[in-house]
Amino acid sequence: MTAFQPADLKLLGDLIQERFGLMFDGVRQEILASRLQPRMRELRLDSARAYYEYLRFHPQRDAEFERLPALVTNNETYFFRETRQFEILIDHVFPEHRRVAPARPLRLLSAGCSSGEEPYSLAITLQNAGLTQVGNAWEIEACDLNPERIARAREGLYDETSLRACDPETRGRYFTAEDRRFRLKDRYRGGLRFFEANLLAPHFTLARRYDVILCRNLLIYLCDSAFESVIGRFAHSLVPGGYLLLGHSESLFDRATEFEPVVLGGSVIYRKPPAR
Ligand SMILES: C[S@@+](CC[C@H](N)C(=O)[O-])C[C@H]1O[C@@H](n2cnc3c(N)ncnc32)[C@H](O)[C@@H]1O
């Protein structure tokens, strides 16, 4: 049996917050315990204290730290989650982009894309609105720190849970059944590029500039300093006038950032001030 004493979980939680900005305080300590338990069994460690000491002192500690964020982060996602924001892109952001920069595609980043359901849903919605990749209307890049999730995104093969918001007609239209799983049809997979990235890695910068960054349901897990660091990196990586879209339970309200809230279609999104 594995022992999880609250004091040891606190030590582990503090170490994880210090290194990765992820918060596991209060009730989230139990979540941390359940996520670490399989790995601790693999390592034959019988207590949270033993795992903490492994992370601090074991010769393999650097490798363990590499794999740790993927072990403890929440990868929950599904197709067509919070699609209201996609409509805002189609109704407001695309027309504006066409006026300002008609010669180049709209560049979008899904930051913290998990296994790809979010960027693929976006690509499908854009195609359905007549914004085709063939016409070079957009490019979507998508990143996540978890290599296993990025591999799944590239494979495009999903379980029932990923399709829980899809009715039978939607499933038939966008997916092909494969045993008891669902493969996204090829025509919805073009124009996307997936890559691994830890948004909080020291000195990390995104290589490109984007018109829109979606970062949904990631910031809620971060402590204040990590939250602000990620938002600062997004500000740097957006073109002047670019947009940042957060999840429903995330907001920049009461935070000192350069972003301005904009109400569009009844939702708040954030804008980096345009160049003067
Ligand atoms: C809850 S999922 C949200 C997925 C999708 N954005 C959505 O809203 O459905 C959060 C994702 O963020 C990723 N993530 C967490 N911290 C990250 C970081 N520092 N850098 C990159 N990805 C991160 C996790 O691996 C996870 O796949």
PDBQT file of the ligand as one rigid body, heavy atoms in Angstrom, charges set to zero:
ROOT
HETATM    1  C1  LIG A 301      -7.561  20.398 -19.366  1.00  0.00    +0.000 C 
HETATM    2  S1  LIG A 301      -6.606  20.267 -20.835  1.00  0.00    +0.000 S 
HETATM    3  C2  LIG A 301      -7.453  21.428 -21.880  1.00  0.00    +0.000 C 
HETATM    4  C3  LIG A 301      -7.438  21.021 -23.345  1.00  0.00    +0.000 C 
HETATM    5  C4  LIG A 301      -8.160  21.989 -24.273  1.00  0.00    +0.000 C 
HETATM    6  N1  LIG A 301      -7.494  23.283 -24.308  1.00  0.00    +0.000 N 
HETATM    7  C5  LIG A 301      -9.598  22.152 -23.860  1.00  0.00    +0.000 C 
HETATM    8  O1  LIG A 301      -9.953  23.224 -23.334  1.00  0.00    +0.000 OA
HETATM    9  O2  LIG A 301     -10.388  21.227 -24.050  1.00  0.00    +0.000 OA
HETATM   10  C6  LIG A 301      -5.131  21.168 -20.367  1.00  0.00    +0.000 C 
HETATM   11  C7  LIG A 301      -3.915  20.792 -21.210  1.00  0.00    +0.000 C 
HETATM   12  O3  LIG A 301      -2.896  21.753 -20.947  1.00  0.00    +0.000 OA
HETATM   13  C8  LIG A 301      -1.659  21.083 -20.952  1.00  0.00    +0.000 C 
HETATM   14  N2  LIG A 301      -0.700  21.867 -20.185  1.00  0.00    +0.000 N 
HETATM   15  C9  LIG A 301      -0.687  22.110 -18.848  1.00  0.00    +0.000 A 
HETATM   16  N3  LIG A 301       0.358  22.855 -18.504  1.00  0.00    +0.000 NA
HETATM   17  C10 LIG A 301       1.025  23.108 -19.656  1.00  0.00    +0.000 A 
HETATM   18  C11 LIG A 301       2.212  23.831 -19.969  1.00  0.00    +0.000 A 
HETATM   19  N4  LIG A 301       2.930  24.429 -19.004  1.00  0.00    +0.000 N 
HETATM   20  N5  LIG A 301       2.630  23.880 -21.261  1.00  0.00    +0.000 NA
HETATM   21  C12 LIG A 301       1.919  23.268 -22.232  1.00  0.00    +0.000 A 
HETATM   22  N6  LIG A 301       0.805  22.556 -21.998  1.00  0.00    +0.000 NA
HETATM   23  C13 LIG A 301       0.356  22.480 -20.735  1.00  0.00    +0.000 A 
HETATM   24  C14 LIG A 301      -1.946  19.720 -20.329  1.00  0.00    +0.000 C 
HETATM   25  O4  LIG A 301      -0.973  18.767 -20.698  1.00  0.00    +0.000 OA
HETATM   26  C15 LIG A 301      -3.344  19.428 -20.875  1.00  0.00    +0.000 C 
HETATM   27  O5  LIG A 301      -3.281  18.608 -22.012  1.00  0.00    +0.000 OA
ENDROOT
TORSDOF 0
